[in-house]
Amino acid sequence: MVDYIQQEPISVTIVTNKVASSSDLQVIENFVKNVENVNSENIKSPRLPQSKSYLKIIDILYFIENSNISISLEFVELVIKSNYVFNNLSLVLKPQVIKVLPKSDIAIV
């Protein structure tokens, strides 16, 4: 399933919100090579981006509302999993929660 496709004169960019596997890349390569009017000898193998992405969430209250208890990693993970904005998001590492400033009540995840 693809979210976005952009065709350029010499390339095609395909974007999904799921991590692609090598079999997914093979399906794409086979499809493109079987398109009419395409010289399959000029087709390079598809590849995944080599850069890393990260998600930075700011302006979250550091303390749970009406308490003196700071938010925990478990709380952050629960919110991420229950919010539709983060559907199909895979966390590679544990989130980090830090205060913006020592006297601030805002956190960055």
RODO-2510 file (C-alpha; in nm, 4 decimals, decimal comma):
residues 109
     n   res          X          Y          Z
     1     m     0,0000     0,0000     0,0000
     2     v     0,1453     0,3342    -0,1049
     3     d     0,0743     0,6808     0,0359
     4     y     0,2434     0,8872    -0,2334
     5     i     0,4068     0,8370    -0,5725
     6     q     0,6046     1,1020    -0,7602
     7     q     0,7220     1,0407    -1,1138
     8     e     1,0253     1,2235    -1,2481
     9     p     1,1711     1,1926    -1,5979
    10     i     1,4379     0,9466    -1,4785
    11     s     1,3076     0,8213    -1,1432
    12     v     1,0048     0,7288    -0,9378
    13     t     0,9668     0,8076    -0,5671
    14     i     0,7299     0,5872    -0,3689
    15     v     0,6435     0,6782    -0,0091
    16     t     0,4699     0,4548     0,2431
    17     n     0,4127     0,4889     0,6147
    18     k     0,5244     0,1317     0,6768
    19     v     0,8750    -0,0093     0,6784
    20     a     0,9426    -0,1775     0,3452
    21     s     1,0940    -0,5229     0,3305
    22     s     1,3276    -0,6603     0,0647
    23     s     1,0352    -0,8565    -0,0830
    24     d     0,8386    -0,5291    -0,1178
    25     l     1,1293    -0,3775    -0,3085
    26     q     1,1470    -0,6851    -0,5319
    27     v     0,7748    -0,6524    -0,6156
    28     i     0,8278    -0,2871    -0,7140
    29     e     1,1318    -0,3730    -0,9265
    30     n     0,9465    -0,6537    -1,1078
    31     f     0,6477    -0,4276    -1,1729
    32     v     0,8575    -0,1441    -1,3163
    33     k     1,0588    -0,3817    -1,5369
    34     n     0,7350    -0,5183    -1,6859
    35     v     0,5923    -0,1757    -1,7786
    36     e     0,5666    -0,1216    -2,1541
    37     n     0,8106     0,1240    -2,3138
    38     v     1,0615     0,0844    -2,0298
    39     n     1,4090    -0,0428    -2,1040
    40     s     1,4637    -0,2894    -1,8180
    41     e     1,8424    -0,2707    -1,8632
    42     n     1,8375     0,0909    -1,7413
    43     i     1,6406     0,0105    -1,4248
    44     k     1,8411     0,0364    -1,1040
    45     s     1,7385    -0,1724    -0,8079
    46     p     1,5098     0,0091    -0,5649
    47     r     1,6587     0,0980    -0,2291
    48     l     1,5499     0,2313     0,1046
    49     p     1,6564     0,5804     0,2160
    50     q     1,9862     0,5827     0,4007
    51     s     1,8982     0,8683     0,6343
    52     k     1,7446     0,8365     0,9779
    53     s     1,4243     1,0107     1,0744
    54     y     1,3172     1,1261     1,4144
    55     l     1,0078     1,2664     1,5713
    56     k     1,0328     1,5520     1,8172
    57     i     0,7289     1,6354     2,0266
    58     i     0,7409     1,9655     2,2107
    59     d     0,5190     2,1684     2,4397
    60     i     0,3969     1,8821     2,6541
    61     l     0,3406     1,9493     3,0216
    62     y     0,6234     1,7909     3,2180
    63     f     0,3984     1,7253     3,5159
    64     i     0,0726     1,5324     3,4955
    65     e    -0,2127     1,7818     3,5224
    66     n    -0,3084     1,8801     3,8779
    67     s    -0,0226     1,6827     4,0314
    68     n     0,3471     1,7039     4,1062
    69     i     0,4233     1,3783     3,9199
    70     s     0,6373     1,4043     3,6053
    71     i     0,5309     1,2197     3,2917
    72     s     0,6926     0,8806     3,2397
    73     l     0,8130     0,6974     2,9309
    74     e     0,5256     0,4519     2,9732
    75     f     0,2784     0,7410     2,9703
    76     v     0,4347     0,8848     2,6533
    77     e     0,4252     0,5458     2,4785
    78     l     0,0608     0,4983     2,5800
    79     v    -0,0336     0,8379     2,4350
    80     i     0,1554     0,7676     2,1116
    81     k    -0,0128     0,4282     2,0679
    82     s    -0,3616     0,5661     2,1394
    83     n    -0,3419     0,8745     1,9148
    84     y    -0,4488     0,8343     1,5505
    85     v    -0,1838     1,0865     1,4404
    86     f     0,0784     0,8241     1,5190
    87     n    -0,0909     0,5288     1,3432
    88     n     0,1625     0,2854     1,2003
    89     l     0,4501     0,4590     1,3777
    90     s     0,7316     0,2306     1,4859
    91     l     0,9527     0,3431     1,7707
    92     v     1,3059     0,2217     1,7200
    93     l     1,4359     0,3477     2,0524
    94     k     1,2778     0,4334     2,3849
    95     p     1,1507     0,7918     2,3927
    96     q     1,3481     1,0400     2,5989
    97     v     1,1629     1,2942     2,8154
    98     i     1,3447     1,6106     2,9200
    99     k     1,2411     1,9450     3,0641
   100     v     1,2908     2,2416     2,8353
   101     l     1,4474     2,4451     3,1165
   102     p     1,5030     2,3613     3,4861
   103     k     1,2251     2,5992     3,5984
   104     s     0,9947     2,5176     3,3072
   105     d     0,6831     2,2988     3,3201
   106     i     0,7176     2,2015     2,9502
   107     a     0,8838     1,8829     2,8246
   108     i     1,0355     1,7660     2,4969
   109     v     0,9954     1,3999     2,3990
***
